[in-house]
Amino acid sequence: MALITKAEAARVLGVTREAVYAAIRTNRLSVVRTGDGRELVNSSTMRDEWQRNTQKRIGRGPKPPAGTQEFTPLRPGEVEARLSRATSTASSPVSTDARLGQTNEVVPDYDTSRARTEHLKAELLELERQQKEKILVKAEEIETKWVEIITLARTKLLGIPTKAKQRIPDLDTDAISILDDIVRETLEDLSTTAADTDQAAA
């Protein structure tokens, strides 16, 4: 005897949860009370009870809440298929019950869509947590900081010939010019290497 929750019973029968609750309250659908006080539905007998005890004539039986659509019960043989799919959805990345919509696009079933949504929400919350804890930093902030560091380093390097002249008064103009050329060539080589690295990464 496979016991399932009331929500799972509603999904398998293709009706709203309110309809299942109403059937249980009016003794049209039996439940099994577990040791911890939960009320579960016997999936082996619930369909027979539902068809036997639920009114099907127009205007009779429980009505769905406003704004919701009442679903028709599943055909014989589909109960086990729904139960099997419900238990395997969590481990399956793509539902085997995907169907084609009117636009010919594959539309995943409700369980798969909900699992994907919850996964994306969890990832977003994790990113926000890491940002608040300074584990993650925005790429724009890193780029701005590096530009500041590189600009400062370039300014300091270009100032080496002037500082050398101040500390070594005997250096003539030619020596200062040569030193300035060496610094600028080094900066140009670094700039070329960085550009090549960016192109290779792209």
mmCIF file of the C-alpha atoms, coordinates in Angstrom:
data_MODEL
# 
_entry.id   MODEL 
# 
loop_
_atom_site.group_PDB 
_atom_site.id 
_atom_site.type_symbol 
_atom_site.label_atom_id 
_atom_site.label_alt_id 
_atom_site.label_comp_id 
_atom_site.label_asym_id 
_atom_site.label_entity_id 
_atom_site.label_seq_id 
_atom_site.pdbx_PDB_ins_code 
_atom_site.Cartn_x 
_atom_site.Cartn_y 
_atom_site.Cartn_z 
_atom_site.occupancy 
_atom_site.B_iso_or_equiv 
_atom_site.pdbx_formal_charge 
_atom_site.auth_seq_id 
_atom_site.auth_comp_id 
_atom_site.auth_asym_id 
_atom_site.auth_atom_id 
_atom_site.pdbx_PDB_model_num 
ATOM 1   C CA . MET A 1 1   ? 0.000   0.000  0.000   1.00 0.00 ? 1   MET A CA 1 
ATOM 2   C CA . ALA A 1 2   ? 1.630   3.226  -1.198  1.00 0.00 ? 2   ALA A CA 1 
ATOM 3   C CA . LEU A 1 3   ? 0.683   6.224  0.964   1.00 0.00 ? 3   LEU A CA 1 
ATOM 4   C CA . ILE A 1 4   ? 0.904   9.722  -0.493  1.00 0.00 ? 4   ILE A CA 1 
ATOM 5   C CA . THR A 1 5   ? 0.097   13.213 0.769   1.00 0.00 ? 5   THR A CA 1 
ATOM 6   C CA . LYS A 1 6   ? -3.156  15.012 0.025   1.00 0.00 ? 6   LYS A CA 1 
ATOM 7   C CA . ALA A 1 7   ? -1.340  17.397 -2.306  1.00 0.00 ? 7   ALA A CA 1 
ATOM 8   C CA . GLU A 1 8   ? 0.153   14.485 -4.248  1.00 0.00 ? 8   GLU A CA 1 
ATOM 9   C CA . ALA A 1 9   ? -3.281  12.851 -4.415  1.00 0.00 ? 9   ALA A CA 1 
ATOM 10  C CA . ALA A 1 10  ? -4.747  16.042 -5.879  1.00 0.00 ? 10  ALA A CA 1 
ATOM 11  C CA . ARG A 1 11  ? -1.984  16.186 -8.497  1.00 0.00 ? 11  ARG A CA 1 
ATOM 12  C CA . VAL A 1 12  ? -2.411  12.514 -9.433  1.00 0.00 ? 12  VAL A CA 1 
ATOM 13  C CA . LEU A 1 13  ? -6.200  12.766 -9.656  1.00 0.00 ? 13  LEU A CA 1 
ATOM 14  C CA . GLY A 1 14  ? -5.946  15.988 -11.654 1.00 0.00 ? 14  GLY A CA 1 
ATOM 15  C CA . VAL A 1 15  ? -8.051  18.060 -9.252  1.00 0.00 ? 15  VAL A CA 1 
ATOM 16  C CA . THR A 1 16  ? -7.459  20.909 -6.843  1.00 0.00 ? 16  THR A CA 1 
ATOM 17  C CA . ARG A 1 17  ? -6.293  20.372 -3.266  1.00 0.00 ? 17  ARG A CA 1 
ATOM 18  C CA . GLU A 1 18  ? -9.557  21.878 -2.037  1.00 0.00 ? 18  GLU A CA 1 
ATOM 19  C CA . ALA A 1 19  ? -11.495 19.165 -3.879  1.00 0.00 ? 19  ALA A CA 1 
ATOM 20  C CA . VAL A 1 20  ? -9.462  16.430 -2.156  1.00 0.00 ? 20  VAL A CA 1 
ATOM 21  C CA . TYR A 1 21  ? -9.892  18.070 1.268   1.00 0.00 ? 21  TYR A CA 1 
ATOM 22  C CA . ALA A 1 22  ? -13.647 18.347 0.684   1.00 0.00 ? 22  ALA A CA 1 
ATOM 23  C CA . ALA A 1 23  ? -13.861 14.685 -0.333  1.00 0.00 ? 23  ALA A CA 1 
ATOM 24  C CA . ILE A 1 24  ? -12.036 13.653 2.847   1.00 0.00 ? 24  ILE A CA 1 
ATOM 25  C CA . ARG A 1 25  ? -14.254 15.820 5.060   1.00 0.00 ? 25  ARG A CA 1 
ATOM 26  C CA . THR A 1 26  ? -17.403 14.268 3.559   1.00 0.00 ? 26  THR A CA 1 
ATOM 27  C CA . ASN A 1 27  ? -15.998 10.715 3.787   1.00 0.00 ? 27  ASN A CA 1 
ATOM 28  C CA . ARG A 1 28  ? -15.906 10.334 0.010   1.00 0.00 ? 28  ARG A CA 1 
ATOM 29  C CA . LEU A 1 29  ? -12.163 9.680  0.152   1.00 0.00 ? 29  LEU A CA 1 
ATOM 30  C CA . SER A 1 30  ? -10.591 7.693  2.970   1.00 0.00 ? 30  SER A CA 1 
ATOM 31  C CA . VAL A 1 31  ? -7.260  8.465  4.647   1.00 0.00 ? 31  VAL A CA 1 
ATOM 32  C CA . VAL A 1 32  ? -4.770  6.556  6.768   1.00 0.00 ? 32  VAL A CA 1 
ATOM 33  C CA . ARG A 1 33  ? -3.507  8.226  9.942   1.00 0.00 ? 33  ARG A CA 1 
ATOM 34  C CA . THR A 1 34  ? 0.190   7.567  10.623  1.00 0.00 ? 34  THR A CA 1 
ATOM 35  C CA . GLY A 1 35  ? 1.889   7.302  13.972  1.00 0.00 ? 35  GLY A CA 1 
ATOM 36  C CA . ASP A 1 36  ? 3.020   10.923 13.835  1.00 0.00 ? 36  ASP A CA 1 
ATOM 37  C CA . GLY A 1 37  ? -0.545  12.153 13.266  1.00 0.00 ? 37  GLY A CA 1 
ATOM 38  C CA . ARG A 1 38  ? -0.363  12.779 9.526   1.00 0.00 ? 38  ARG A CA 1 
ATOM 39  C CA . GLU A 1 39  ? -3.272  11.866 7.250   1.00 0.00 ? 39  GLU A CA 1 
ATOM 40  C CA . LEU A 1 40  ? -2.130  10.144 4.055   1.00 0.00 ? 40  LEU A CA 1 
ATOM 41  C CA . VAL A 1 41  ? -4.076  8.777  1.088   1.00 0.00 ? 41  VAL A CA 1 
ATOM 42  C CA . ASN A 1 42  ? -3.841  5.216  -0.183  1.00 0.00 ? 42  ASN A CA 1 
ATOM 43  C CA . SER A 1 43  ? -2.770  5.607  -3.816  1.00 0.00 ? 43  SER A CA 1 
ATOM 44  C CA . SER A 1 44  ? -3.917  2.049  -4.631  1.00 0.00 ? 44  SER A CA 1 
ATOM 45  C CA . THR A 1 45  ? -7.584  2.656  -3.831  1.00 0.00 ? 45  THR A CA 1 
ATOM 46  C CA . MET A 1 46  ? -8.070  6.419  -4.061  1.00 0.00 ? 46  MET A CA 1 
ATOM 47  C CA . ARG A 1 47  ? -9.032  6.485  -7.744  1.00 0.00 ? 47  ARG A CA 1 
ATOM 48  C CA . ASP A 1 48  ? -11.760 3.873  -7.286  1.00 0.00 ? 48  ASP A CA 1 
ATOM 49  C CA . GLU A 1 49  ? -13.080 5.752  -4.243  1.00 0.00 ? 49  GLU A CA 1 
ATOM 50  C CA . TRP A 1 50  ? -12.993 9.047  -6.099  1.00 0.00 ? 50  TRP A CA 1 
ATOM 51  C CA . GLN A 1 51  ? -14.910 7.734  -9.109  1.00 0.00 ? 51  GLN A CA 1 
ATOM 52  C CA . ARG A 1 52  ? -17.384 5.831  -6.964  1.00 0.00 ? 52  ARG A CA 1 
ATOM 53  C CA . ASN A 1 53  ? -18.181 8.546  -4.415  1.00 0.00 ? 53  ASN A CA 1 
ATOM 54  C CA . THR A 1 54  ? -17.707 11.855 -6.256  1.00 0.00 ? 54  THR A CA 1 
ATOM 55  C CA . GLN A 1 55  ? -20.681 13.400 -8.077  1.00 0.00 ? 55  GLN A CA 1 
ATOM 56  C CA . LYS A 1 56  ? -19.973 13.924 -11.786 1.00 0.00 ? 56  LYS A CA 1 
ATOM 57  C CA . ARG A 1 57  ? -23.202 15.495 -12.954 1.00 0.00 ? 57  ARG A CA 1 
ATOM 58  C CA . ILE A 1 58  ? -23.158 19.080 -14.151 1.00 0.00 ? 58  ILE A CA 1 
ATOM 59  C CA . GLY A 1 59  ? -23.540 21.513 -11.308 1.00 0.00 ? 59  GLY A CA 1 
ATOM 60  C CA . ARG A 1 60  ? -22.714 18.927 -8.596  1.00 0.00 ? 60  ARG A CA 1 
ATOM 61  C CA . GLY A 1 61  ? -19.583 18.170 -6.656  1.00 0.00 ? 61  GLY A CA 1 
ATOM 62  C CA . PRO A 1 62  ? -16.890 20.509 -5.305  1.00 0.00 ? 62  PRO A CA 1 
ATOM 63  C CA . LYS A 1 63  ? -16.097 23.603 -7.373  1.00 0.00 ? 63  LYS A CA 1 
ATOM 64  C CA . PRO A 1 64  ? -12.582 24.971 -7.795  1.00 0.00 ? 64  PRO A CA 1 
ATOM 65  C CA . PRO A 1 65  ? -11.731 28.321 -6.181  1.00 0.00 ? 65  PRO A CA 1 
ATOM 66  C CA . ALA A 1 66  ? -12.242 31.483 -8.230  1.00 0.00 ? 66  ALA A CA 1 
ATOM 67  C CA . GLY A 1 67  ? -9.435  32.058 -10.708 1.00 0.00 ? 67  GLY A CA 1 
ATOM 68  C CA . THR A 1 68  ? -8.438  28.379 -10.922 1.00 0.00 ? 68  THR A CA 1 
ATOM 69  C CA . GLN A 1 69  ? -9.222  25.705 -13.478 1.00 0.00 ? 69  GLN A CA 1 
ATOM 70  C CA . GLU A 1 70  ? -10.656 22.332 -12.516 1.00 0.00 ? 70  GLU A CA 1 
ATOM 71  C CA . PHE A 1 71  ? -8.819  19.392 -14.054 1.00 0.00 ? 71  PHE A CA 1 
ATOM 72  C CA . THR A 1 72  ? -10.412 16.181 -15.247 1.00 0.00 ? 72  THR A CA 1 
ATOM 73  C CA . PRO A 1 73  ? -9.365  12.943 -13.521 1.00 0.00 ? 73  PRO A CA 1 
ATOM 74  C CA . LEU A 1 74  ? -6.716  10.824 -15.167 1.00 0.00 ? 74  LEU A CA 1 
ATOM 75  C CA . ARG A 1 75  ? -7.580  7.813  -17.266 1.00 0.00 ? 75  ARG A CA 1 
ATOM 76  C CA . PRO A 1 76  ? -6.935  4.289  -15.897 1.00 0.00 ? 76  PRO A CA 1 
ATOM 77  C CA . GLY A 1 77  ? -3.252  3.436  -15.942 1.00 0.00 ? 77  GLY A CA 1 
ATOM 78  C CA . GLU A 1 78  ? -2.064  7.028  -15.608 1.00 0.00 ? 78  GLU A CA 1 
ATOM 79  C CA . VAL A 1 79  ? -1.994  7.066  -11.802 1.00 0.00 ? 79  VAL A CA 1 
ATOM 80  C CA . GLU A 1 80  ? 1.124   4.909  -11.602 1.00 0.00 ? 80  GLU A CA 1 
ATOM 81  C CA . ALA A 1 81  ? 2.763   6.923  -14.392 1.00 0.00 ? 81  ALA A CA 1 
ATOM 82  C CA . ARG A 1 82  ? 2.190   10.200 -12.524 1.00 0.00 ? 82  ARG A CA 1 
ATOM 83  C CA . LEU A 1 83  ? 3.534   8.733  -9.269  1.00 0.00 ? 83  LEU A CA 1 
ATOM 84  C CA . SER A 1 84  ? 6.621   7.389  -11.026 1.00 0.00 ? 84  SER A CA 1 
ATOM 85  C CA . ARG A 1 85  ? 7.292   10.717 -12.736 1.00 0.00 ? 85  ARG A CA 1 
ATOM 86  C CA . ALA A 1 86  ? 6.804   12.677 -9.504  1.00 0.00 ? 86  ALA A CA 1 
ATOM 87  C CA . THR A 1 87  ? 9.470   10.612 -7.722  1.00 0.00 ? 87  THR A CA 1 
ATOM 88  C CA . SER A 1 88  ? 11.963  10.728 -10.599 1.00 0.00 ? 88  SER A CA 1 
ATOM 89  C CA . THR A 1 89  ? 11.685  14.436 -11.473 1.00 0.00 ? 89  THR A CA 1 
ATOM 90  C CA . ALA A 1 90  ? 14.187  15.538 -8.832  1.00 0.00 ? 90  ALA A CA 1 
ATOM 91  C CA . SER A 1 91  ? 16.970  13.365 -10.308 1.00 0.00 ? 91  SER A CA 1 
ATOM 92  C CA . SER A 1 92  ? 16.075  13.898 -13.964 1.00 0.00 ? 92  SER A CA 1 
ATOM 93  C CA . PRO A 1 93  ? 17.299  17.177 -15.591 1.00 0.00 ? 93  PRO A CA 1 
ATOM 94  C CA . VAL A 1 94  ? 14.682  16.991 -18.341 1.00 0.00 ? 94  VAL A CA 1 
ATOM 95  C CA . SER A 1 95  ? 11.185  15.585 -17.940 1.00 0.00 ? 95  SER A CA 1 
ATOM 96  C CA . THR A 1 96  ? 10.275  12.625 -20.124 1.00 0.00 ? 96  THR A CA 1 
ATOM 97  C CA . ASP A 1 97  ? 6.722   13.955 -20.210 1.00 0.00 ? 97  ASP A CA 1 
ATOM 98  C CA . ALA A 1 98  ? 7.662   17.190 -21.991 1.00 0.00 ? 98  ALA A CA 1 
ATOM 99  C CA . ARG A 1 99  ? 5.024   18.240 -24.445 1.00 0.00 ? 99  ARG A CA 1 
ATOM 100 C CA . LEU A 1 100 ? 4.810   20.505 -27.495 1.00 0.00 ? 100 LEU A CA 1 
ATOM 101 C CA . GLY A 1 101 ? 2.955   23.795 -27.108 1.00 0.00 ? 101 GLY A CA 1 
ATOM 102 C CA . GLN A 1 102 ? 1.106   25.624 -29.835 1.00 0.00 ? 102 GLN A CA 1 
ATOM 103 C CA . THR A 1 103 ? 4.354   27.378 -30.780 1.00 0.00 ? 103 THR A CA 1 
ATOM 104 C CA . ASN A 1 104 ? 6.115   24.011 -31.261 1.00 0.00 ? 104 ASN A CA 1 
ATOM 105 C CA . GLU A 1 105 ? 8.381   24.756 -28.284 1.00 0.00 ? 105 GLU A CA 1 
ATOM 106 C CA . VAL A 1 106 ? 9.068   22.058 -25.729 1.00 0.00 ? 106 VAL A CA 1 
ATOM 107 C CA . VAL A 1 107 ? 7.204   22.930 -22.536 1.00 0.00 ? 107 VAL A CA 1 
ATOM 108 C CA . PRO A 1 108 ? 8.455   21.147 -19.375 1.00 0.00 ? 108 PRO A CA 1 
ATOM 109 C CA . ASP A 1 109 ? 5.890   19.881 -16.901 1.00 0.00 ? 109 ASP A CA 1 
ATOM 110 C CA . TYR A 1 110 ? 5.009   21.710 -13.681 1.00 0.00 ? 110 TYR A CA 1 
ATOM 111 C CA . ASP A 1 111 ? 7.380   19.761 -11.415 1.00 0.00 ? 111 ASP A CA 1 
ATOM 112 C CA . THR A 1 112 ? 10.390  20.372 -13.676 1.00 0.00 ? 112 THR A CA 1 
ATOM 113 C CA . SER A 1 113 ? 9.591   24.081 -14.055 1.00 0.00 ? 113 SER A CA 1 
ATOM 114 C CA . ARG A 1 114 ? 9.189   24.500 -10.304 1.00 0.00 ? 114 ARG A CA 1 
ATOM 115 C CA . ALA A 1 115 ? 12.458  22.675 -9.605  1.00 0.00 ? 115 ALA A CA 1 
ATOM 116 C CA . ARG A 1 116 ? 14.331  24.911 -12.055 1.00 0.00 ? 116 ARG A CA 1 
ATOM 117 C CA . THR A 1 117 ? 12.775  28.032 -10.537 1.00 0.00 ? 117 THR A CA 1 
ATOM 118 C CA . GLU A 1 118 ? 13.725  27.013 -7.004  1.00 0.00 ? 118 GLU A CA 1 
ATOM 119 C CA . HIS A 1 119 ? 17.267  26.199 -8.166  1.00 0.00 ? 119 HIS A CA 1 
ATOM 120 C CA . LEU A 1 120 ? 17.688  29.620 -9.782  1.00 0.00 ? 120 LEU A CA 1 
ATOM 121 C CA . LYS A 1 121 ? 16.301  31.337 -6.679  1.00 0.00 ? 121 LYS A CA 1 
ATOM 122 C CA . ALA A 1 122 ? 18.804  29.460 -4.516  1.00 0.00 ? 122 ALA A CA 1 
ATOM 123 C CA . GLU A 1 123 ? 21.692  30.475 -6.786  1.00 0.00 ? 123 GLU A CA 1 
ATOM 124 C CA . LEU A 1 124 ? 20.590  34.120 -6.729  1.00 0.00 ? 124 LEU A CA 1 
ATOM 125 C CA . LEU A 1 125 ? 20.358  34.131 -2.933  1.00 0.00 ? 125 LEU A CA 1 
ATOM 126 C CA . GLU A 1 126 ? 23.825  32.571 -2.695  1.00 0.00 ? 126 GLU A CA 1 
ATOM 127 C CA . LEU A 1 127 ? 25.289  35.247 -4.980  1.00 0.00 ? 127 LEU A CA 1 
ATOM 128 C CA . GLU A 1 128 ? 23.667  37.990 -2.901  1.00 0.00 ? 128 GLU A CA 1 
ATOM 129 C CA . ARG A 1 129 ? 25.039  36.440 0.291   1.00 0.00 ? 129 ARG A CA 1 
ATOM 130 C CA . GLN A 1 130 ? 28.557  36.267 -1.119  1.00 0.00 ? 130 GLN A CA 1 
ATOM 131 C CA . GLN A 1 131 ? 28.358  39.880 -2.289  1.00 0.00 ? 131 GLN A CA 1 
ATOM 132 C CA . LYS A 1 132 ? 27.255  41.041 1.163   1.00 0.00 ? 132 LYS A CA 1 
ATOM 133 C CA . GLU A 1 133 ? 30.104  39.096 2.779   1.00 0.00 ? 133 GLU A CA 1 
ATOM 134 C CA . LYS A 1 134 ? 32.575  40.598 0.253   1.00 0.00 ? 134 LYS A CA 1 
ATOM 135 C CA . ILE A 1 135 ? 33.342  37.143 -1.146  1.00 0.00 ? 135 ILE A CA 1 
ATOM 136 C CA . LEU A 1 136 ? 32.246  38.299 -4.589  1.00 0.00 ? 136 LEU A CA 1 
ATOM 137 C CA . VAL A 1 137 ? 33.064  41.721 -6.047  1.00 0.00 ? 137 VAL A CA 1 
ATOM 138 C CA . LYS A 1 138 ? 31.505  43.274 -9.149  1.00 0.00 ? 138 LYS A CA 1 
ATOM 139 C CA . ALA A 1 139 ? 33.688  43.096 -12.254 1.00 0.00 ? 139 ALA A CA 1 
ATOM 140 C CA . GLU A 1 140 ? 33.280  46.853 -12.819 1.00 0.00 ? 140 GLU A CA 1 
ATOM 141 C CA . GLU A 1 141 ? 34.728  47.593 -9.378  1.00 0.00 ? 141 GLU A CA 1 
ATOM 142 C CA . ILE A 1 142 ? 37.726  45.337 -10.023 1.00 0.00 ? 142 ILE A CA 1 
ATOM 143 C CA . GLU A 1 143 ? 38.354  46.932 -13.432 1.00 0.00 ? 143 GLU A CA 1 
ATOM 144 C CA . THR A 1 144 ? 38.183  50.460 -11.968 1.00 0.00 ? 144 THR A CA 1 
ATOM 145 C CA . LYS A 1 145 ? 40.596  49.569 -9.171  1.00 0.00 ? 145 LYS A CA 1 
ATOM 146 C CA . TRP A 1 146 ? 43.086  47.965 -11.573 1.00 0.00 ? 146 TRP A CA 1 
ATOM 147 C CA . VAL A 1 147 ? 42.996  51.015 -13.843 1.00 0.00 ? 147 VAL A CA 1 
ATOM 148 C CA . GLU A 1 148 ? 43.868  53.174 -10.845 1.00 0.00 ? 148 GLU A CA 1 
ATOM 149 C CA . ILE A 1 149 ? 46.742  50.883 -9.845  1.00 0.00 ? 149 ILE A CA 1 
ATOM 150 C CA . ILE A 1 150 ? 48.171  50.655 -13.372 1.00 0.00 ? 150 ILE A CA 1 
ATOM 151 C CA . THR A 1 151 ? 47.892  54.416 -13.923 1.00 0.00 ? 151 THR A CA 1 
ATOM 152 C CA . LEU A 1 152 ? 49.707  55.085 -10.659 1.00 0.00 ? 152 LEU A CA 1 
ATOM 153 C CA . ALA A 1 153 ? 52.422  52.549 -11.513 1.00 0.00 ? 153 ALA A CA 1 
ATOM 154 C CA . ARG A 1 154 ? 52.928  54.097 -14.976 1.00 0.00 ? 154 ARG A CA 1 
ATOM 155 C CA . THR A 1 155 ? 53.265  57.573 -13.464 1.00 0.00 ? 155 THR A CA 1 
ATOM 156 C CA . LYS A 1 156 ? 55.827  56.340 -10.944 1.00 0.00 ? 156 LYS A CA 1 
ATOM 157 C CA . LEU A 1 157 ? 57.882  54.564 -13.624 1.00 0.00 ? 157 LEU A CA 1 
ATOM 158 C CA . LEU A 1 158 ? 57.904  57.601 -15.905 1.00 0.00 ? 158 LEU A CA 1 
ATOM 159 C CA . GLY A 1 159 ? 59.185  59.643 -12.982 1.00 0.00 ? 159 GLY A CA 1 
ATOM 160 C CA . ILE A 1 160 ? 62.287  57.452 -12.525 1.00 0.00 ? 160 ILE A CA 1 
ATOM 161 C CA . PRO A 1 161 ? 64.584  59.501 -14.869 1.00 0.00 ? 161 PRO A CA 1 
ATOM 162 C CA . THR A 1 162 ? 63.703  62.735 -13.038 1.00 0.00 ? 162 THR A CA 1 
ATOM 163 C CA . LYS A 1 163 ? 64.384  61.173 -9.623  1.00 0.00 ? 163 LYS A CA 1 
ATOM 164 C CA . ALA A 1 164 ? 67.650  59.728 -10.941 1.00 0.00 ? 164 ALA A CA 1 
ATOM 165 C CA . LYS A 1 165 ? 68.761  63.202 -12.034 1.00 0.00 ? 165 LYS A CA 1 
ATOM 166 C CA . GLN A 1 166 ? 67.893  64.601 -8.609  1.00 0.00 ? 166 GLN A CA 1 
ATOM 167 C CA . ARG A 1 167 ? 69.813  61.928 -6.730  1.00 0.00 ? 167 ARG A CA 1 
ATOM 168 C CA . ILE A 1 168 ? 72.715  61.646 -9.158  1.00 0.00 ? 168 ILE A CA 1 
ATOM 169 C CA . PRO A 1 169 ? 73.546  65.211 -10.257 1.00 0.00 ? 169 PRO A CA 1 
ATOM 170 C CA . ASP A 1 170 ? 76.464  63.991 -12.380 1.00 0.00 ? 170 ASP A CA 1 
ATOM 171 C CA . LEU A 1 171 ? 74.114  62.294 -14.885 1.00 0.00 ? 171 LEU A CA 1 
ATOM 172 C CA . ASP A 1 172 ? 74.187  64.176 -18.165 1.00 0.00 ? 172 ASP A CA 1 
ATOM 173 C CA . THR A 1 173 ? 71.253  64.830 -20.474 1.00 0.00 ? 173 THR A CA 1 
ATOM 174 C CA . ASP A 1 174 ? 72.073  61.857 -22.715 1.00 0.00 ? 174 ASP A CA 1 
ATOM 175 C CA . ALA A 1 175 ? 71.998  59.445 -19.782 1.00 0.00 ? 175 ALA A CA 1 
ATOM 176 C CA . ILE A 1 176 ? 68.676  60.811 -18.610 1.00 0.00 ? 176 ILE A CA 1 
ATOM 177 C CA . SER A 1 177 ? 67.256  60.501 -22.132 1.00 0.00 ? 177 SER A CA 1 
ATOM 178 C CA . ILE A 1 178 ? 68.461  56.897 -22.411 1.00 0.00 ? 178 ILE A CA 1 
ATOM 179 C CA . LEU A 1 179 ? 66.933  56.047 -19.059 1.00 0.00 ? 179 LEU A CA 1 
ATOM 180 C CA . ASP A 1 180 ? 63.644  57.629 -20.118 1.00 0.00 ? 180 ASP A CA 1 
ATOM 181 C CA . ASP A 1 181 ? 63.658  55.588 -23.356 1.00 0.00 ? 181 ASP A CA 1 
ATOM 182 C CA . ILE A 1 182 ? 64.233  52.358 -21.419 1.00 0.00 ? 182 ILE A CA 1 
ATOM 183 C CA . VAL A 1 183 ? 61.282  53.054 -19.115 1.00 0.00 ? 183 VAL A CA 1 
ATOM 184 C CA . ARG A 1 184 ? 58.955  53.883 -22.005 1.00 0.00 ? 184 ARG A CA 1 
ATOM 185 C CA . GLU A 1 185 ? 60.033  50.790 -23.983 1.00 0.00 ? 185 GLU A CA 1 
ATOM 186 C CA . THR A 1 186 ? 59.321  48.638 -20.947 1.00 0.00 ? 186 THR A CA 1 
ATOM 187 C CA . LEU A 1 187 ? 55.839  50.129 -20.546 1.00 0.00 ? 187 LEU A CA 1 
ATOM 188 C CA . GLU A 1 188 ? 55.145  49.604 -24.233 1.00 0.00 ? 188 GLU A CA 1 
ATOM 189 C CA . ASP A 1 189 ? 56.259  45.956 -24.007 1.00 0.00 ? 189 ASP A CA 1 
ATOM 190 C CA . LEU A 1 190 ? 53.960  45.404 -21.029 1.00 0.00 ? 190 LEU A CA 1 
ATOM 191 C CA . SER A 1 191 ? 51.054  46.997 -22.887 1.00 0.00 ? 191 SER A CA 1 
ATOM 192 C CA . THR A 1 192 ? 51.650  44.787 -25.965 1.00 0.00 ? 192 THR A CA 1 
ATOM 193 C CA . THR A 1 193 ? 51.856  41.633 -23.844 1.00 0.00 ? 193 THR A CA 1 
ATOM 194 C CA . ALA A 1 194 ? 48.593  42.482 -22.083 1.00 0.00 ? 194 ALA A CA 1 
ATOM 195 C CA . ALA A 1 195 ? 46.829  43.071 -25.409 1.00 0.00 ? 195 ALA A CA 1 
ATOM 196 C CA . ASP A 1 196 ? 48.044  39.720 -26.758 1.00 0.00 ? 196 ASP A CA 1 
ATOM 197 C CA . THR A 1 197 ? 46.839  37.971 -23.618 1.00 0.00 ? 197 THR A CA 1 
ATOM 198 C CA . ASP A 1 198 ? 43.357  39.523 -23.947 1.00 0.00 ? 198 ASP A CA 1 
ATOM 199 C CA . GLN A 1 199 ? 43.091  38.409 -27.594 1.00 0.00 ? 199 GLN A CA 1 
ATOM 200 C CA . ALA A 1 200 ? 44.138  34.867 -26.710 1.00 0.00 ? 200 ALA A CA 1 
ATOM 201 C CA . ALA A 1 201 ? 41.571  34.712 -23.914 1.00 0.00 ? 201 ALA A CA 1 
ATOM 202 C CA . ALA A 1 202 ? 38.834  35.951 -26.257 1.00 0.00 ? 202 ALA A CA 1 
# 
